[in-house]
Amino acid sequence: MKTTSLTNKHLALNARMIEYAGFNMPVSYTGIAEEHLAVRNGMGIFDVSHMGEFLVDGKDAIKFVNYIVTNIIPEDFTKVTYTLFCDEKGFVVDDLLVYVVKPEQVLLVVNAGNIDKDFAWVEKQAKNFDVQLRNVSENYSQIALQGPETKNHIDELLGTIVSDLGFMTYKVIPFLGGYVIASRTGYTGEDGFEIYGSHDLVVQAWDLAVSKGAIPCGLGARDTLRFEANLPLYGHEISDAINPIEAGLGFAVKLEKDFIGKEALVNAKENPTRKIVGIELLERNIPRQGYLVFDQDKEIGVITTGYLLPTQEKPIACALVDINYSKLGTELFVQIRGKMVPAKVRSRKFYTKNYNK
């Protein structure tokens, strides 16, 4: 099992560790609910060094990346773009962040569980482009500082002004004798920053953040937070059997440009058959991933993520359902341990995001 540069920090804090995407990662320190609330109300810190990083170098770097992703990647050296890799059928290979570092260099940040698959897929697409590809995932660490208090500490922590960054923008800054990427990004629905750099620099950034009151948070809270903020997770709301139109990610799919999977996604938009919707249980229970959704005795969907969250009064979930049952207010049932639990379709806006626009 792989470890990150921060594994010893987690062990010293008596974190509960699990195997995740081949890594030994903290699922929680003091408890998922406490860590969830720490991010919503203060400042939490996550080790996300398990994420993958690819560098695309060469004359065709931006052109090539635009061909393999669904969103438009501009030649803008301050912007971070959320986008997706899709296959020819329009299904999701992965979702990712794109940083254009310079005209002939682009950084792709992918999900930990998909690193090897993604890199093989990107290499396969590169044959007709003047690019060189490098999987540099093992060379870098990454932390995420998230929550409303983060902006009050980030400049002092990094020794450089980064609080002037807008959401989904970044800077390369000097830090403790080296350089790191500081981006105003994150996957919790709160304002925050992500810091990428060499292992030693990121470990020092972690220590500084914790000394300023950042609460260490594990993968458990990372999942409850992203779900409450209606942010998809690969293998749940997006996958190699779900397309981004069904997932409600049309904002990251620009059909006016050419990319792999475009034809299939044009058809998916014009002839929808399924949709990810919000679900609210009408009695106390927990709608977990994989539980089936019914209209009376007819199976019409499946739960992709579900929780009873510390900030919500009722159990909520996302579900992939037949498009004919996706209207708000539609009454359904979720099968939980053999029992048909009443539910209804609701908005996926479980929480209002607090990004720094």
Sequence and secondary structure as in RCSB ss.txt:
>XXXX:A:sequence
MKTTSLTNKHLALNARMIEYAGFNMPVSYTGIAEEHLAVRNGMGIFDVSHMGEFLVDGKDAIKFVNYIVTNIIPE
DFTKVTYTLFCDEKGFVVDDLLVYVVKPEQVLLVVNAGNIDKDFAWVEKQAKNFDVQLRNVSENYSQIALQGPET
KNHIDELLGTIVSDLGFMTYKVIPFLGGYVIASRTGYTGEDGFEIYGSHDLVVQAWDLAVSKGAIPCGLGARDTL
RFEANLPLYGHEISDAINPIEAGLGFAVKLEKDFIGKEALVNAKENPTRKIVGIELLERNIPRQGYLVFDQDKEI
GVITTGYLLPTQEKPIACALVDINYSKLGTELFVQIRGKMVPAKVRSRKFYTKNYNK
>XXXX:A:secstr
 B  TTHHHHHHTT EEEEETTEEEEEESS HHHHHHHHHHS EEEE TTSEEEEEESTTHHHHHHHHSSS   S
 TTBEEEEEEE TTS EEEEEEEEEEETTEEEEEE GGGHHHHHHHHHHHGGGSS EEEE GGG EEEEEESTTG
GGTHHHHHTS  TT  TTBEEEEEETTEEEEEES  SSSB EEEEEE HHHHHHHHHHHHHTT EE  HHHHHHH
HHHTT   BTTTBBTTB TTTTT GGG  TTS  TTHHHHHHHHHS  EEEEEEEESSS    TT EEEETTEEE
EEEEEEE  TT SS EEEEEEEGGG STT EEEEEETTEEEEEEEE S  S  B   
